């Protein structure tokens, strides 16, 4: 997990939306739980980028792919980064920008 990969992954508003939603949910969520304004293959790409950057852990429950935010690992490696990103995404959502409210 490198800061470069993490920041590049978080540069996209759809991926920030996924991280924000997971941070506020307090639970792991299936890929279908996210209301992303993109097609299915593009959504898969976004989840892949987040997983490869180390932001998500994905696992299956039956045939459903679940997503878990790697909060503890991120906090240990980059203290305060996740909280700052989520707070910024919340502020953007409050201003009517591209991130949906959760």
N, C-alpha and C positions, 0 to 999 in steps of 0.2 A: 504494500500500500504506500504510494508516494503522494506527496502533496500535489504534485503536478497532475497526476491522474485524477485525484479527488476533485481538484478545482476545475479541471476540464469537464468532468462528468457533471458537475453542478452548474456549469455555465449555461446549460440548456433549460429553459423554463419548464418543459414537460418533466424533465428528470428532477428538478427542484420540487415540482408539485408532488411527485411520488415520494420523495424524502420527507416533505412537509406532512403529507397525509399519514405516512407511517409514524412519524414522530408524534403526531397528535392522537393517533389511534390507540396507542398503548397495547396493541396486539399485532400479530402477524396477519397479513392480508393476502388474498389470492390476487393474481394478475388481473382478473376480471372485475375486481373491486374498485379499480381506478377509472375515473372518468377523464381520459386523456383525449384531446382533440386531434387524434391521429389514428391512422388505420392499425389493424392488428399486427402487421409485420413491422411497422415502425415502432409500435409499443414494445414488441419483442426486442427490437434493437436497443431501445432506451433501457429496458431492464438488464440487458446484457452489458451495456456500458457501465451501469451502476454496480453490477455484480463484479465485473472485471476490475473496477476501481477500488473495490473493497467496501463499498457502502452498503451493499445488500448481501444477505445469505438467502439462497433459494433452496427449497426442498419440496418434496411431493407429499401430499396427503391423499392417498388413492391416486386419482388422475388429475388432481388439482395442484397447480404449482403455487406454492406459498412464498411470501417475501417477508423477510425479517430485517429490520434496520440494525446494523452492527454498531449500535450506540456506544457500548462500553469500549470496544476496540478503537473506535474513532476518538473517543474522549481520551483514552490512554495515549494514543499516538499524536493527536492534534487537539490539545485541551481548549475547549471553548468554541471550536470551529463549527461543530454541528449546531449548537445553540445559536450562534451568530447567523448562520445560514437560514435556519428555521425562522428566527426573528425577522430577518430581512424579507423572507418569502411571505411571512404574515403581513408585514408592512405593505409589500407590493399588492397583496390580495385586498387589503383594506383600502387601497387607492384605486381599486377597480382595474388593475392590470391583468395580465394573462393567467395568473394562478387562481384556480377555483377555491372557494371557501370550503373548509371541512367541518 
